[in-house]
């Protein structure tokens, strides 16, 4: 399975990538939302972990761009955040085709694996 992790915190992307690679997943990471969007446009990922709060081009921007290009419904996005996203904002995102669930940071690694394997 191919996993994309988009998070501006390099420590998080490196740690998760190492952990998931050991578990047998093929991981690609980026610390920039716009770069993450471009990766999604070029290649299909089984799951995309997307941080909502990133500078310049955040997760909401990625989702909006995918939705505008009619590509959101073809994705399996798991929102990945420690931000102060409101329950209303979260519910609005989860109602979009392609946005599957939300994991709050700090994420339990077992929860991460369950999220990947249950949906695939």
C-alpha positions as CSV (number, residue, x, y, z in Angstrom):
1,X,0.0,0.0,0.0
2,X,1.2,3.5,-0.9
3,X,0.7,6.2,1.8
4,X,1.2,9.9,1.4
5,X,1.9,12.0,4.6
6,X,1.5,15.7,4.2
7,X,2.5,17.6,7.4
8,X,4.7,20.7,7.9
9,X,6.4,19.1,10.9
10,X,9.4,17.2,9.5
11,X,9.8,15.2,12.7
12,X,6.3,13.8,12.4
13,X,6.7,12.9,8.7
14,X,10.0,11.2,9.3
15,X,8.8,9.3,12.4
16,X,5.6,8.1,10.7
17,X,7.4,7.2,7.5
18,X,9.9,5.1,9.3
19,X,7.2,3.4,11.4
20,X,5.0,2.6,8.4
21,X,7.9,1.5,6.3
22,X,8.8,-1.1,9.0
23,X,5.2,-2.2,8.9
24,X,5.5,-2.8,5.1
25,X,3.9,0.3,3.7
26,X,5.4,2.4,0.9
27,X,5.5,6.0,2.3
28,X,6.0,9.3,0.6
29,X,6.2,12.4,2.7
30,X,6.2,16.1,2.1
31,X,6.2,19.1,4.5
32,X,4.4,21.4,2.1
33,X,0.7,21.4,1.2
34,X,1.2,22.6,-2.4
35,X,3.8,19.9,-3.0
36,X,1.4,17.4,-1.5
37,X,-1.4,18.5,-3.9
38,X,1.0,18.1,-6.8
39,X,2.0,14.6,-5.6
40,X,-1.7,13.6,-5.4
41,X,-2.3,14.9,-8.9
42,X,0.6,12.8,-10.3
43,X,0.0,9.5,-8.5
44,X,-2.7,7.5,-6.7
45,X,-2.2,6.8,-3.0
46,X,-4.1,4.3,-1.0
47,X,-4.3,6.7,1.9
48,X,-3.4,10.4,2.3
49,X,-2.7,11.7,5.8
50,X,-3.3,15.4,5.6
51,X,-2.4,18.0,8.3
52,X,-4.9,20.8,8.3
53,X,-2.7,23.5,9.8
54,X,0.3,24.2,7.6
55,X,1.7,27.6,6.7
56,X,1.0,29.1,3.2
57,X,-1.0,26.2,1.7
58,X,-2.7,24.1,4.4
59,X,-4.9,21.0,4.4
60,X,-8.1,23.0,3.8
61,X,-6.4,24.5,0.7
62,X,-5.5,21.0,-0.6
63,X,-9.0,19.7,-0.1
64,X,-10.5,22.8,-1.8
65,X,-8.1,22.5,-4.8
66,X,-8.9,18.8,-5.2
67,X,-12.6,19.5,-4.9
68,X,-12.4,22.3,-7.5
69,X,-10.7,19.9,-9.9
70,X,-13.2,17.2,-9.2
71,X,-10.5,15.0,-7.8
72,X,-11.5,14.8,-4.1
73,X,-14.0,12.0,-4.6
74,X,-11.2,9.8,-5.9
75,X,-9.1,10.2,-2.7
76,X,-9.0,8.5,0.7
77,X,-8.0,11.4,2.9
78,X,-7.5,11.1,6.6
79,X,-7.3,14.5,8.3
80,X,-4.4,14.6,10.6
81,X,-4.3,17.5,13.0
82,X,-3.6,19.0,16.4
83,X,-5.1,22.3,15.3
84,X,-8.1,24.0,16.9
85,X,-10.4,22.9,14.1
86,X,-14.0,23.2,15.3
87,X,-16.3,20.3,15.4
88,X,-18.5,22.1,12.9
89,X,-15.5,22.6,10.5
90,X,-14.6,18.9,11.0
91,X,-18.1,17.7,10.3
92,X,-18.2,19.8,7.1
93,X,-14.9,18.2,5.9
94,X,-16.1,14.7,6.8
95,X,-19.2,15.1,4.7
96,X,-17.1,15.5,1.6
97,X,-16.5,12.5,-0.6
98,X,-12.9,11.5,-0.3
99,X,-12.4,12.7,3.3
100,X,-12.7,9.7,5.4
101,X,-11.9,10.4,9.0
102,X,-9.8,12.5,11.4
103,X,-7.0,11.5,13.7
104,X,-6.0,14.0,16.4
105,X,-2.4,14.4,17.2
106,X,-0.6,12.9,19.0
107,X,-1.7,9.8,17.1
108,X,-1.5,6.4,18.7
109,X,0.5,4.3,16.2
110,X,-1.9,1.4,16.5
111,X,-4.7,3.8,15.6
112,X,-2.8,4.8,12.5
113,X,-2.4,1.2,11.3
114,X,-6.1,0.5,12.0
115,X,-7.1,3.6,10.0
116,X,-5.0,2.4,7.0
117,X,-6.1,-1.2,7.0
118,X,-9.8,-0.8,7.9
119,X,-10.6,1.3,4.9
120,X,-8.6,-0.7,2.3
